[in-house]
């Protein structure tokens, strides 16, 4: 079992920044990667970014590349998503998840957090 708790969401103006955190607990050593996904109203959940626990590999959706940065703190068992130059289309509920493989597929991730709302006003 793995527990994930996201924090850091909120309301920000376009062009602003937010940093999301995802604190993990439980049997995290069994998992290779942690990812961030998001879901906007009326849309399917989509991949945002992922990182291996070693930090050796990262991957980003094209829509956020160059604006978002994923990182991790192994001592705190926490993964971060630094979001800069935010756009109204980034508005969504953001979820973190852990998986045994490194990838973009939702099905590769086994445990999910409860989500944190990010709202970007124009």
N, C-alpha and C positions, 0 to 999 in steps of 0.2 A: 504494500500500500504506500502511496505517495500522496502527500497533501500539498497543495499549491495555493498561495494567497497572493493575489495581485493588489497593487496599490499605485497611487500616483496619478490617476485619471482626474479629469476636471474640465473646466470651460476655459478656452483660450482663444484669442483673436488670431485670425489668419496671419501667418508669418512668425507666430510665436513658437515657443518650445515647451515640451513636457518630458519628464522622465518617468517611465513606468518601472515598477519593481515587481519581481515575482519571487517570493520566498518559498523554498521547498523544504519539506521535512519527510521523514520516513525512509524507505528503502531506495533512496536516490542513486545509490551506487550501482544499481542494476540497469540504469538507463544511460544511453549514450548522449542524447541530445535534448535540448530544450528549445521549444519554438514559441513564437508569438503569432497569433492569428487574430483576425478581426471580423466582425459581422455588423454590417449596417442594416438599418430597418428595411425589410423587404428583399434583402439580398442574402446570398449564401455566404457561409463562413469562408474566408480566404486566407491564404498564407501571407505572412508579412516578413518574418525573418526567423532564422534558426542558428544555433551555435552548438558545437560539441562542448562537453564539460571541460575538455582540455583547452578549449579556445582555439584549437588549430584550424578549425573550419567554420566558416560562416557563409550564409547565403541570404539573399534579399530578393523580395519581389521587385520587379522593374519599377513599379509605381512608387517605391520608397527609397530606392537605391540612391545614395548620395545625400539623402536627407535624414535617414534613420540609421542608428548604430546600435547593434546588439553587443552586449558584453556580459561577463559573469564574474562573480566573486566566489571562488570555491570555499573559502573559509566560512563565508556566511551562507553558502548554498543558495545564492540569490543570482538571478539573471535580470539584467536591466535592458530597457529599450529607450534610448535617447532619441527623441523625435524633435527635429528642427524644421524650420520653414514649413510649418503645418498649413494645410489647405482645408477648406470646408469639406472636401471629399474624403478627408481622413477621419471624419466623424464616424464613430462606430463604438461598439463594445469590444474591448481588446481582451483576449484570453491568452494565457500561457499554458503550455502543455509539455509533458515529457514523453520521450519515445526511445525505443531500443535501436532505432536506425536514424540516420541523418537524411532528412529529405523534406519535401514540401507537401507531401500527401497527408491529409487530415487523418486517414486511417493508420498512419504510422505512429500516431501519438496515443498513449494509453490513458493518461490521467490529465485532467483539465482543472484549471482554476474556475472561480465563479465569475470572473470577468470584471473589468473596470471601464466605466464610460469615459470616452474622450469626445468632447464636442468642440468643434472649431467654428467660430463665427466669422462671417465675411465682413 
